[in-house]
Amino acid sequence: MKDGVNGVALGVFVFFFLAVTALGFLAARWRRADNEHTLDEWGLGGRSFGTWITWFLLGGDLYTAYTFVAVPAAVYAAGAAGFFAVPYTILVYPLIFTFLPRLWSVSHRHGYVTTSDFVRGRFGSKSLSLAVAVTGILATMPYIALQLVGIQAVLDVMGVGGGENSNWFVKDLPLLIAFAVLAAYTYSSGLRAPALIAFVKDTLIYIVIAVAIIYIPIKLGGFDEIFKAAGDKYTAAGAGGLVPPEAGQWTYATLALGSALALFMYPHSITATLSSRSRDVIRRNTTILPLYSLMLGLLALLGFMAIAAGVKVTNGQLAIPQLFENMFPDWFAGVAFAAIGIGALVPAAIMSIAAANLFTRNIYKDFIKPDATPKQETQVSKLVSLLVKVGALVFVLTMDKTVAINFQLLGGIWILQTFPALVGGLFTRWFHRWALLAGWAVGMVYGTFAAYGVASPTQKHFGGSSKEIPGIGEIGYIGLTAFVLNVAVSVVLTFVLKALKAPEGVDETSPQDYTADAGDPGVQVELPPATAGSAH
């Protein structure tokens, strides 16, 4: 690591940071509606985004600073097992092609802003809706924290904030400034801010990866040398070389499958989806989003390059930023750091908006103030988006960074338990609402306690997301095991409750709602009369 502050890299980083900050505030004027005091406008960008804006927004949403830092860091530490993120992003797109257009259609028809809105409308159950909302908020919080961890990793490598011996305020001041700017433009511009900034973020990331995948191997003597160095390291460490041992194959496969099922259960993924203007926009995006998987595969190779370049770090999350500083000229290292930093701002903004919308629509309005006006909903959502980011910031500043990562893994286990209610509800009304609630509870309890019992070299609890699968004896992803238990309980109890003729709740949707498009006769967002004039 270079001594002192890398002034050139910091200058380039600050330039791009100021540029996207200006874009964030200017976004408030972009496509401004007559009445901007609605969640449709602030939280969903007016449901007006076309194919390319949605593509950049979803890409900025799903491929985060954490992805940029953690995926190659996993390869750096564990070898090819870190590539699990590549097959799971390949699996996810055919999956979402089947259900996201249906979710968009029914949400557009009924004015749903969150997944919990849909669950409440489909099953007539505020309790089930609350469970989905609380799960979404809990799973999102550590995810936001990890975006701030990504920014902090870049700042550490650039030498900003003083050394470990600096007082906490000086050390964390740059992160506090970045947080304040993020909070301000999110509050002001809503979803329009990350939608605009995503163009800059994704362009920078593609440029950095394209340069890195050509430039760094040339400097290191080619891919043969890179793979040889990596293989030698893993062999020396007893990991069996580049390919993970047979004992790890169940873990790899179940983690990839479980992650694919969970990815679009996250509230921020759905927020970006519902912001699009038509059903066809969603269908087109599921066909072009795999381009990001190509990028992810190339990105993962940076982990091998860091080994070949002799990068030595005590915190694996610093491996890739350190690789960039060591291998690139200072000015281009600044571009790479800006790509990671902006890659944190975009998803952090969307995640905070998504969590705030869940609280406002499915906790505040459903249980605290049922007669809240659209303007009051928007104001509450803005304030909660600030509180969510403050919570994430406190998490980052007060806890070990590895704890943040492990809690994000726990969030993945949790969010997967909403799959039966959401995706199941999109295709059938057969499941009983109480059975789904019981299945969710079983999955949450099992997943949490199983993860609590996993230790790592640095942690006694929540040290990972894999454990022995009951009845099989192989090590697998805890989230997928919990999901199977969830579905089993939901199915069995549905039979029981139907036999007992337990009340099933009112379904406010109809079959045609799930295939309706924006231009179809009679299809419009159902808003309260006070906001009808602002519907697009």
C-alpha positions, -999 to +999 in steps of 0.1 A: +000+000+000+014+034-009+022+058+019+000+089+024-029+102+003-029+094-034-037+129-045-042+123-082-066+093-076-084+113-049-088+143-073-104+121-100-126+104-074-138+138-061-145+151-096-168+122-104-184+123-069-193+160-074-206+153-109-230+126-097-240+148-067-250+175-091-269+150-112-287+137-081-300+171-072-309+180-109-329+148-111-356+165-091-364+185-122-363+156-146-397+145-158-413+165-129-450+157-125-478+182-118-482+166-083-449+152-070-462+146-035-471+109-041-452+077-036-457+070-073-437+100-082-411+101-054-407+064-048-413+050-083-402+078-106-437+083-119-437+047-132-424+062-164-390+047-171-384+031-205-362+001-215-328+017-212-334+037-181-348+006-164-319-015-176-294+009-161-315+013-129-318-024-124-281-029-132-271-002-108-295-017-083-283-053-085-246-049-093-234-028-064-201-017-048-204-048-027-205-069-059-174-050-073-155-056-040-168-088-025-171-112-055-135-109-066-125-108-029-143-142-025-123-156-054-091-141-040-098-159-007-115-191-017-108-198-054-134-208-079-160-212-052-163-174-054-177-177-089-211-189-075-224-154-083-221-160-120-244-191-123-269-176-100-273-144-121-277-167-151-304-187-134-323-157-122-332-141-156-354-170-170-370-171-136-379-135-134-391-136-170-420-157-158-432-136-129-420-100-130-443-090-159-472-104-139-462-085-108-458-053-129-493-057-145-512-063-112-493-036-094-500-011-122-536-020-123-541-016-085-515+011-077-493-012-056-460+003-046-445-026-027-446-064-027-465-062+006-492-042-011-497-070-035-496-097-008-522-078+012-545-074-019-541-109-031-546-128+002-566-102+022-541-104+050-525-075+067-506-099+090-489-116+060-483-083+044-466-070+076-444-101+077-432-095+042-426-058+049-407-064+081-386-091+064-378-067+035-367-039+058-346-062+079-329-078+049-322-044+033-305-027+062-272-046+062-272-045+024-272-007+026-244-009+052-223-029+028-225-002+002-210+022+028-184-005+035-175-004-002-170+034-001-149+031+030-127+004+014-119+028-015-112+057+009-089+035+030-068+025-001-065+061-012-052+070+023-081+094+031-092+099+067-059+094+084-045+062+097-059+037+123-045+060+151-066+090+139-095+100+161-128+085+149-142+118+136-112+125+113-110+089+101-147+087+093-153+123+081-151+114+043-177+086+048-199+110+067-197+136+039-206+109+013-235+098+035-248+133+039-247+140+002-265+106-006-292+114+020-298+149+007-303+141-030-323+110-022-346+131+000-349+157-027-352+137-059-364+102-049-359+074-074-351+098-102-317+105-087-303+069-088-319+064-122-298+093-136-266+084-117-269+048-128-259+059-163-226+072-150-220+043-126-225+016-152-205+033-179-176+037-155-178+001-144-178-012-180-148+010-188-128-001-158-135-038-163-127-036-200-094-019-193-086-042-163-092-074-182-067-064-209-042-042-192-036-061-160-029-095-176-005-079-200+015-065-170+013-098-152+025-119-181-008-133-194-036-154-180-014-185-179+007-169-152-023-155-134-040-189-131-007-206-122-001-182-094-036-186-081-035-224-083-002-225-064-016-203-037-047-225-032-027-257-033-003-244-007-032-235+015-046-270+012-076-259-009-069-284-037-061-259-064-084-237-085-113-260-086-132-264-053-131-299-037-160-323-042-172-317-006-179-281-016-201-288-046-234-290-027-226-257-011-218-241-044-249-254-061-274-247-033-259-212-028-263-204-065-299-217-066-309-201-034-294-167-043-311-168-077-345-173-060-338-146-035-324-118-057-357-104-069-374-108-036-354-078-023-375-046-021-350-025-041-353-050-071-390-047-071-389-009-067-368-006-098-391-030-117-423-012-108-408+021-120-409+010-156-437+023-179-449-010-194-450-047-192-429-050-223-401-030-207-398-056-181-398-085-206-371-068-227-350-062-196-350-098-186-334-106-220-307-079-219-298-079-182-276-111-187-250-087-202-243-078-166-235-115-159-208-113-186-194-083-167-196-102-134-176-132-148-148-108-159-150-090-126-145-123-106-113-129-125-098-098-107-095-120-076-070-143-094-052-112-107-048-098-072-031-131-062-008-130-092+000-093-085+011-102-050-016-081-033-014-087+005-042-074+027-056-084+061-091-075+050-101-093+018-125-065+009-095-042+002-079-067-023-094-052-055-091-015-046-055-023-037-050-041-070-062-011-089-039+013-070-009-010-075-015-018-112-031+013-127-017+048-132-029+071-105-054+089-127-071+057-138-070+043-103-091+073-095-116+064-122-118+028-109-123+041-073-150+064-086-167+034-103-168+016-069-179+046-049-207+056-073-215+019-075-224+022-038-244+054-040-269+041-066-281+009-048-279+026-014-303+052-026-327+027-042-325+004-011-334+032+013-363+043-009-376+007-011-373+002+027-390+035+033-419+027+010-425-006+028-426+011+062-449+038+049-474+017+030-475-015+050-468-003+086-476+034+089-507+034+067-519-001+075-515+001+112-508+036+124-526+061+102-550+045+077-563+078+065-529+092+056-530+114+025-507+108-005-487+139+006-483+126+041-472+091+028-445+108+007-433+129+036-431+099+059-413+079+033-387+106+028-380+108+065-378+070+069-354+068+040-331+091+060-335+070+092-327+038+073-294+054+060-286+066+094-291+031+108-268+017+081-242+043+088-242+036+126-239-001+117-208+005+096-191+029+121-197+009+152-194-028+141-167-050+126-170-050+088-171-088+087-202-086+108-219-064+082-211-090+055-224-119+076-256-100+084-261-094+047-258-132+042-284-136+069-306-110+051-305-133+020-317-162+041-346-140+054-357-125+021-359-159+004-387-168+029-411-142+012-409-162-021-439-185-015-462-156-007-451-133-035-443-156-064-468-183-054-495-155-051-487-143-086-497-177-101-523-192-077-547-183-049-545-219-037-523-212-007-541-202+025-529-169+040-524-184+075-504-213+060-481-189+042-476-169+074-468-201+093-444-213+066-427-179+066-423-181+104-408-216+103-384-206+075-373-174+094-368-192+127-349-222+112-328-199+090-319-175+119-310-202+144-291-223+119-270-192+108-265-184+145-248-217+150-223-213+122-188-202+135-159-189+115-122-182+125-132-146+135-168-151+148-185-174+171-220-168+156-233-159+122-200-169+107-214-180+073-245-191+055-239-229+049-246-258+072-253-295+070-287-302+053-309-323+076-316-357+062-290-354+034-258-349+054-242-326+028-232-290+035-256-266+018-270-231+018-291-225+049-315-202+031-325-229+006-331-255+034-353-229+052-372-223+020-379-260+015-393-261+051-413-230+044-429-245+013-436-278+030-453-262+060-473-239+037-486-268+016-495-291+045-512-264+065-531-252+034-547-287+031-555-287+068-570-252+068-590-258+037-604-290+052-614-270+083-629-243+061-609-215+077-616-180+063-594-173+034-596-136+030-607-115+001-588-114-032-591-079-047-573-089-079-588-106-110-572-130-136-570-102-163-550-080-139-519-102-143-516-098-180-527-062-184-505-036-200-504+001-197-522+007-230-550-018-225-585-004-221-594+003-185-559-002-172-547+026-150-531+030-116-558+032-090-549+063-070-570+083-044-591+111-060-567+137-046-539+124-068-558+113-099-548+145-118-511+135-116-515+100-130-496+097-162 
